[in-house]
């Protein structure tokens, strides 16, 4: 899959920029705060219909303007797509927050964001991805859930339905004072939450096993066979490891019942996949607790490469790889490993860097397009 070109109008700090991309390597150089990351964000937004950096889409519109355009061309499985995204700032006097109207067209037909998400899934790697290991369970769940959605799009609907039922169950626990009434209505919500939660748990277990198969060899290469990486699912529902649907449902129903008094007291649902986590282990050591900065970076790099390979297996072609200022975070060995991986694969890559030094020393720029970014202007070198 490739992104052939993109045009930005009033996107972030760009007034109007048109870029034609190489089908292999595209390098964006320039000082900090000039717009390199904004270009990476624009490519991601064009393909996914939303940003990876912000939920407030009015931030994507140049602050002097009322609307922003993203126009681009992509191809996948020999099919060509013209993608147009319009973001409009709709002022409402009675609202404190700004409202955004988003219009998406693909090949001149209106489409929903979900259509893009099912069709295109670039792999993006940023320095913030270290939070997958270092931060909260919610960050790790989000990373895993996004991989599952890319592999099995219907999973996103399972998550939405589960969160809707979870919300209704929590509203009941917070607002209803009569315990008998709570018990009566909880049985209705519990049936749905067990059904949907079981689907989520099974998908997570299966995809974690797929990741473990991929990431083991990659991580051993990165660590010169000194370390073995493994992701271990930590479920507050399962009392014994299983993928069997009926067994998970029985355990889930039982633990919901056992925690009912606690739920009454705290007025919230205290068990379920919304509170699950997984540990990222290297040689049986939890990297989130005991891993060094270097070990954590290596593990995230291995996970991102594994994600890339899993999508390639699904689609029989590589998705675009977006690397935003990650070379500066890697030591020379891991930097060389990543560059060699890119060079050896039929893979379109977009990479940002402060200068070309990190790339020229590895003979990495001969067959590439280089763009200089400065003050919201882009010039091909």
ZIFEN-V449388 format. One record per residue. RES is the residue in three letters. PSI is psi in whole degrees, -180 to 180 (none if undefined). Layout:
# ZIFEN-V449388
res: [RES RES]
psi: [PSI PSI]
This chain:
# ZIFEN-V449388
res: [UNK UNK UNK UNK UNK UNK UNK UNK UNK UNK UNK UNK UNK UNK UNK UNK UNK UNK UNK UNK UNK UNK UNK UNK UNK UNK UNK UNK UNK UNK UNK UNK UNK UNK UNK UNK UNK UNK UNK UNK UNK UNK UNK UNK UNK UNK UNK UNK UNK UNK UNK UNK UNK UNK UNK UNK UNK UNK UNK UNK UNK UNK UNK UNK UNK UNK UNK UNK UNK UNK UNK UNK UNK UNK UNK UNK UNK UNK UNK UNK UNK UNK UNK UNK UNK UNK UNK UNK UNK UNK UNK UNK UNK UNK UNK UNK UNK UNK UNK UNK UNK UNK UNK UNK UNK UNK UNK UNK UNK UNK UNK UNK UNK UNK UNK UNK UNK UNK UNK UNK UNK UNK UNK UNK UNK UNK UNK UNK UNK UNK UNK UNK UNK UNK UNK UNK UNK UNK UNK UNK UNK UNK UNK UNK UNK UNK UNK UNK UNK UNK UNK UNK UNK UNK UNK UNK UNK UNK UNK UNK UNK UNK UNK UNK UNK UNK UNK UNK UNK UNK UNK UNK UNK UNK UNK UNK UNK UNK UNK UNK UNK UNK UNK UNK UNK UNK UNK UNK UNK UNK UNK UNK UNK UNK UNK UNK UNK UNK UNK UNK UNK UNK UNK UNK UNK UNK UNK UNK UNK UNK UNK UNK UNK UNK UNK UNK UNK UNK UNK UNK UNK UNK UNK UNK UNK UNK UNK UNK UNK UNK UNK UNK UNK UNK UNK UNK UNK UNK UNK UNK UNK UNK UNK UNK UNK UNK UNK UNK UNK UNK UNK UNK UNK UNK UNK UNK UNK UNK UNK UNK UNK UNK UNK UNK UNK UNK UNK UNK UNK UNK UNK UNK UNK UNK UNK UNK UNK UNK UNK UNK UNK UNK UNK UNK UNK UNK UNK UNK UNK UNK UNK UNK UNK UNK UNK UNK UNK UNK UNK UNK UNK UNK UNK UNK UNK UNK UNK UNK UNK UNK UNK UNK UNK UNK UNK UNK UNK UNK UNK UNK UNK UNK UNK UNK UNK UNK UNK UNK UNK UNK UNK UNK UNK UNK UNK UNK UNK UNK UNK UNK UNK UNK UNK UNK UNK UNK UNK UNK UNK UNK UNK UNK UNK UNK UNK UNK UNK UNK UNK UNK UNK UNK UNK UNK UNK UNK UNK UNK UNK UNK UNK UNK UNK UNK UNK UNK UNK UNK UNK UNK UNK]
psi: [140 151 117 -40 162 146 128 129 115 35 120 -123 10 130 -52 120 133 130 132 128 152 148 2 -74 131 123 131 119 157 165 170 152 32 -20 6 -48 -33 -34 -45 -44 -39 -39 -46 -46 -39 -41 -28 -17 2 160 154 -8 -27 147 -17 95 -14 -20 -18 -16 132 133 -10 -9 170 -13 160 146 139 121 133 169 135 162 142 132 43 13 138 143 131 120 126 129 125 128 124 133 115 111 131 120 -27 5 138 -33 151 146 142 131 128 128 125 130 137 122 43 8 140 137 157 161 -34 -32 -46 -43 -30 -22 -41 137 82 151 125 140 118 163 -29 -16 -12 -24 -19 -39 -43 -23 -151 163 -33 -35 -42 -41 -42 -44 -48 -45 -37 -37 -44 -41 -41 -35 -36 88 -30 -20 -32 -36 -37 -44 -45 -45 -42 -46 -33 -45 -41 -43 -46 -39 -42 -36 -43 -45 -32 -32 -29 129 -28 117 -38 -38 -39 -48 -41 -45 -28 -37 -33 -50 -34 -37 -44 -38 -33 -45 -51 -39 -36 -42 -44 -46 -44 -42 -42 -43 -46 -43 -34 -37 -40 -44 -44 -37 -41 -45 -23 -54 -40 -45 -36 -37 -41 -30 13 43 20 -22 150 125 139 139 127 120 128 98 135 3 -45 128 -14 147 129 154 -1 127 -48 -39 -41 -43 -42 -46 -40 -47 -40 -43 -31 -43 -42 -25 11 -43 -39 -41 -41 -47 -44 -11 42 160 115 -8 151 170 -17 -10 10 166 174 147 141 106 139 117 44 13 129 111 -26 -26 -46 -5 145 169 -41 -42 -39 -43 -42 -42 -43 -41 -45 -40 -41 -39 -39 -42 -44 -47 -35 -40 -37 -41 -37 -44 -8 19 153 143 165 144 123 117 110 101 43 -22 -35 -17 -8 149 174 -38 -47 -32 -47 -40 -46 -43 -43 -40 -44 -42 -31 -8 149 78 125 127 139 124 138 149 153 -38 -179 -2 -44 -24 -39 -34 -16 16 52 -2 2 -48 72 166 135 130 131 125 125 122 42 12 146 129 127 132 none]
